[in-house]
Amino acid sequence: DGHPGIAVLTAQSVDPTALVEPVIIANERKNCRKIVGTLFLSRQIGVTPAEPKHEVAALPDATAVKKALDGGRLFGVNGRSAEPIALDGQFIITREPVTGLAAMKAYDGRVVVAIDDAGTPYFKRLRWGSKFVVLESLNPDGNTPSEVLSLDDSLGLPQLSQILEVAGVLFELPAPSAA
């Protein structure tokens, strides 16, 4: 407030040792755009910043993103178990459902939306076992428990029926366009 001619850009990180120094710029030099979400599709679309110190990169062609998100679904986040990846009230963007144990096992260690045989979705990290999966909370505060789902009907637990790869987070729904 004491310096209206400048803007200070700060970073956020789950790892406080990974924070970069703030950047101070003159207001007349800034060209800001609102970030409305984050996509986790670098493997699929192969975009990396052209400059090593840049945190973002222009996308030369949005076709790859559209193709990667085609058939995807949105899940609203309710609660704090998805922090710091997604906050309460935000939205998880998922890709097409994956079924079959062999196909689902390929997602071991990754963040997914797992769906049990009753249709209950869980936004967690998938850990594969021999007869069960552990769905780990993403929130490191220790207040949200893990969930255990069975891979067959032998354990008397809800069964894992499908997973959806998490493609990103949408911070807010876009306003409907005026017709």
C-alpha positions as CSV (number, residue, x, y, z in Angstrom):
1,D,0.0,0.0,0.0
2,G,2.9,2.4,0.7
3,H,4.3,1.8,-2.8
4,P,1.4,1.9,-5.3
5,G,3.8,2.0,-8.3
6,I,5.1,-1.6,-7.8
7,A,3.7,-5.1,-7.5
8,V,5.3,-7.9,-5.5
9,L,4.9,-11.4,-7.0
10,T,5.3,-14.2,-4.4
11,A,5.5,-17.9,-4.7
12,Q,3.7,-20.7,-2.8
13,S,5.0,-24.2,-2.1
14,V,4.2,-27.1,0.1
15,D,8.0,-27.4,0.6
16,P,9.1,-24.1,2.3
17,T,12.7,-24.8,1.2
18,A,11.6,-24.6,-2.5
19,L,10.2,-21.1,-2.3
20,V,11.8,-18.7,-4.7
21,E,12.6,-15.1,-3.9
22,P,9.7,-12.6,-4.5
23,V,9.9,-10.6,-7.7
24,I,9.3,-6.8,-7.6
25,I,8.0,-5.2,-10.8
26,A,6.7,-1.8,-11.8
27,N,2.9,-1.7,-12.2
28,E,3.2,-0.3,-15.7
29,R,5.2,-3.3,-16.8
30,K,2.9,-6.0,-15.5
31,N,0.6,-7.9,-17.8
32,C,-1.4,-10.1,-15.4
33,R,-3.7,-13.0,-16.3
34,K,-5.9,-14.8,-13.8
35,I,-4.9,-18.4,-13.2
36,V,-8.1,-20.5,-13.1
37,G,-6.6,-23.9,-12.7
38,T,-3.6,-26.2,-13.0
39,L,-3.2,-29.1,-15.4
40,F,-1.1,-32.1,-14.6
41,L,-0.6,-33.1,-18.3
42,S,3.1,-32.4,-19.0
43,R,3.6,-36.1,-19.9
44,Q,0.8,-36.0,-22.4
45,I,1.5,-32.7,-24.0
46,G,5.2,-32.3,-23.5
47,V,5.3,-28.6,-22.7
48,T,8.2,-27.2,-20.7
49,P,9.2,-23.6,-20.2
50,A,11.6,-22.4,-22.9
51,E,13.7,-20.5,-20.3
52,P,14.9,-22.6,-17.3
53,K,13.9,-19.8,-14.8
54,H,10.4,-19.4,-16.2
55,E,7.6,-21.1,-14.2
56,V,5.1,-21.1,-17.0
57,A,5.2,-21.7,-20.8
58,A,2.9,-20.6,-23.6
59,L,1.0,-23.4,-25.1
60,P,1.5,-23.2,-28.9
61,D,-1.4,-25.4,-29.7
62,A,-4.3,-26.2,-27.4
63,T,-5.4,-29.2,-29.4
64,A,-3.3,-31.6,-27.2
65,V,-5.0,-30.2,-24.1
66,K,-8.4,-30.5,-25.6
67,K,-7.7,-34.1,-26.6
68,A,-6.3,-35.0,-23.2
69,L,-9.3,-33.6,-21.4
70,D,-11.9,-35.0,-23.8
71,G,-14.4,-37.2,-22.0
72,G,-13.1,-35.9,-18.6
73,R,-15.3,-35.3,-15.5
74,L,-15.3,-32.7,-12.7
75,F,-15.5,-33.6,-9.1
76,G,-16.2,-31.0,-6.4
77,V,-13.7,-31.0,-3.5
78,N,-15.5,-31.2,-0.1
79,G,-13.2,-31.0,2.9
80,R,-9.5,-30.7,3.5
81,S,-8.2,-34.2,2.6
82,A,-7.0,-33.0,-0.9
83,E,-4.9,-30.2,0.4
84,P,-2.4,-28.9,-0.8
85,I,-3.3,-30.0,-4.3
86,A,-6.9,-28.9,-4.2
87,L,-8.8,-26.9,-1.6
88,D,-12.4,-27.2,-0.3
89,G,-14.7,-25.8,-3.0
90,Q,-12.4,-26.3,-5.9
91,F,-12.8,-29.0,-8.6
92,I,-10.8,-32.0,-9.7
93,I,-10.5,-32.6,-13.4
94,T,-10.3,-36.2,-14.3
95,R,-9.7,-38.3,-17.5
96,E,-11.5,-41.3,-18.8
97,P,-12.2,-44.2,-16.3
98,V,-9.6,-47.0,-16.1
99,T,-10.9,-50.4,-15.2
100,G,-9.3,-53.9,-14.9
101,L,-6.7,-54.7,-12.2
102,A,-3.7,-54.7,-14.6
103,A,-4.6,-51.3,-16.0
104,M,-5.4,-49.8,-12.6
105,K,-2.1,-51.1,-11.1
106,A,-0.2,-48.9,-13.5
107,Y,-1.4,-45.9,-11.4
108,D,0.3,-47.1,-8.2
109,G,1.8,-44.1,-6.4
110,R,-0.2,-41.6,-8.4
111,V,-2.9,-39.2,-7.4
112,V,-6.3,-40.5,-8.6
113,V,-10.0,-40.5,-8.1
114,A,-10.7,-44.1,-7.0
115,I,-14.3,-45.3,-7.1
116,D,-15.6,-48.2,-5.1
117,D,-18.3,-50.7,-6.0
118,A,-21.0,-48.5,-4.3
119,G,-19.9,-45.5,-6.5
120,T,-18.2,-43.6,-3.7
121,P,-15.3,-41.4,-5.1
122,Y,-12.0,-40.9,-3.2
123,F,-9.4,-38.3,-4.2
124,K,-6.2,-39.9,-2.8
125,R,-2.8,-41.3,-3.7
126,L,-3.1,-44.9,-4.8
127,R,-0.9,-47.6,-3.1
128,W,-1.2,-51.1,-4.5
129,G,-1.2,-54.2,-2.3
130,S,-1.8,-57.9,-3.1
131,K,-5.5,-58.1,-2.2
132,F,-6.2,-54.4,-1.4
133,V,-5.3,-50.9,-2.2
134,V,-4.5,-48.1,0.3
135,L,-5.8,-44.7,-0.6
136,E,-3.6,-42.2,1.2
137,S,-4.7,-38.7,2.2
138,L,-2.9,-36.0,0.4
139,N,-3.1,-33.6,3.3
140,P,0.0,-33.9,5.5
141,D,-1.7,-32.7,8.6
142,G,-2.6,-36.2,9.7
143,N,-6.2,-35.4,10.4
144,T,-7.6,-37.3,7.3
145,P,-7.3,-41.1,7.4
146,S,-6.4,-43.3,4.6
147,E,-9.0,-45.6,3.1
148,V,-8.6,-49.3,2.3
149,L,-10.5,-50.9,-0.6
150,S,-10.4,-54.6,-1.6
151,L,-9.4,-55.9,-5.0
152,D,-11.9,-58.8,-4.6
153,D,-14.7,-59.8,-2.3
154,S,-12.6,-61.8,0.1
155,L,-11.9,-59.0,2.7
156,G,-15.4,-57.7,3.4
157,L,-14.4,-54.2,2.3
158,P,-15.7,-52.0,-0.4
159,Q,-14.1,-53.0,-3.7
160,L,-12.2,-50.8,-6.1
161,S,-14.1,-50.7,-9.3
162,Q,-12.4,-48.0,-11.3
163,I,-10.0,-45.1,-11.2
164,L,-9.8,-41.8,-12.9
165,E,-6.5,-40.2,-13.6
166,V,-6.4,-36.7,-12.2
167,A,-5.7,-34.2,-15.0
168,G,-5.7,-31.1,-13.0
169,V,-7.5,-28.7,-10.6
170,L,-10.0,-26.0,-11.5
171,F,-10.0,-23.3,-8.9
172,E,-13.5,-22.0,-9.8
173,L,-16.1,-22.7,-12.4
174,P,-16.2,-20.2,-15.2
175,A,-19.0,-17.7,-15.3
176,P,-21.7,-18.7,-17.8
177,S,-21.3,-16.7,-21.0
178,A,-24.0,-14.3,-22.0
179,A,-26.1,-15.6,-24.8
